[in-house]
Amino acid sequence: SGGQRSRTGGLSVCLAGPDGRVLGGG
C-alpha cells in the first residue's frame, strides 16, 4: 500500500490497495 487514494472516491488509504483500488469497498 502506498500513499495514493482510491480512484473511485476519496476513501482512506487503508482501504486502498497498491493499485489504488478499494479493497474494502465504499
C-alpha positions, 0 to 999 in steps of 0.5 A, a space after each residue: 500500500 502506498 500513499 495514493 487514494 482510491 480512484 473511485 472516491 476519496 476513501 482512506 488509504 487503508 482501504 486502498 490497495 497498491 493499485 489504488 483500488 478499494 479493497 474494502 469497498 465504499 
